[in-house]
């Protein structure tokens, strides 16, 4: 049951990223781009959670997962600051 939750979480975040990036292609609003890139990074982070805890539980990928999520969040923060000017 737990692996299914990890996969579903990854799929939902990936779907959000795809919708945001598709909306960026149509509207050309840069905030949509930064949000889409953030969600793409969070998709990678969620996939790393699945890999870390289910596929190869012997290897500790905690720091990689955390840094991926931090970089994704920083992309969104950068986009918010960039667009506020």
matplotlib code that plots the C-alpha trace (Angstrom):
import matplotlib.pyplot as plt

x = [0.0, 2.8, 4.5, 1.2, 1.0, 4.5, 3.7, 0.4, 2.0, 4.7, 2.0, -0.1, 2.9, 4.0, 0.5, 0.6, 4.0, 2.7, -0.4, 1.7, 4.2, 1.4, -0.2, 3.1, 3.4, 0.0, 0.0, 3.8, 3.7, 7.1, 5.6, 3.9, 7.3, 9.0, 6.0, 6.2, 9.9, 9.4, 6.8, 9.1, 11.8, 9.3, 8.4, 12.0, 12.2, 9.1, 10.5, 13.7, 11.5, 10.1, 13.5, 15.1, 12.4, 11.0, 13.4, 16.8, 16.2, 19.8, 21.1, 20.4, 19.3, 18.0, 20.4, 19.9, 16.1, 16.3, 18.6, 16.4, 13.3, 15.3, 16.5, 12.9, 11.6, 14.4, 13.3, 9.8, 11.2, 13.5, 10.5, 8.4, 11.1, 11.9, 8.2, 7.7, 10.1]
y = [0.0, 2.4, 2.1, 2.9, 6.1, 7.1, 6.4, 8.3, 11.3, 11.4, 11.1, 14.0, 16.3, 15.3, 16.0, 19.5, 20.1, 19.2, 21.4, 24.3, 24.0, 23.5, 26.7, 28.5, 27.5, 29.1, 32.1, 32.9, 34.0, 33.4, 32.6, 29.6, 28.5, 28.8, 27.0, 24.2, 23.8, 23.7, 21.0, 19.1, 19.2, 18.0, 15.1, 14.1, 14.4, 12.2, 9.6, 9.6, 8.9, 5.8, 4.7, 5.3, 3.7, 0.9, 0.0, 0.2, 0.6, -0.3, 3.0, 6.2, 8.9, 11.3, 14.1, 13.8, 13.9, 16.9, 18.8, 18.1, 19.4, 22.4, 23.3, 22.9, 25.2, 27.7, 27.8, 28.9, 31.5, 32.9, 33.1, 34.8, 37.4, 37.9, 38.5, 40.9, 43.5]
z = [0.0, 0.9, -2.6, -4.2, -2.2, -3.3, -6.9, -6.8, -5.2, -7.9, -10.6, -9.2, -8.9, -12.5, -13.8, -12.1, -13.7, -17.1, -16.8, -15.6, -18.4, -21.0, -19.7, -20.0, -23.6, -24.3, -22.1, -22.0, -18.4, -16.7, -13.3, -14.9, -16.2, -12.7, -11.1, -13.7, -13.2, -9.4, -9.8, -12.2, -9.5, -6.9, -9.2, -9.3, -5.5, -5.1, -7.4, -5.4, -2.3, -4.0, -5.1, -1.7, 0.4, -1.8, -4.6, -2.9, 0.8, 1.7, 0.1, 1.9, -0.6, 2.0, 1.3, -2.5, -2.0, 0.3, -2.0, -5.0, -3.2, -2.0, -5.5, -6.8, -4.1, -4.8, -8.4, -7.4, -4.9, -7.6, -10.0, -7.4, -6.7, -10.4, -11.2, -8.3, -9.7]

ax = plt.figure().add_subplot(projection="3d")
ax.plot(x, y, z, "-o")
ax.set_aspect("equal")
plt.show()
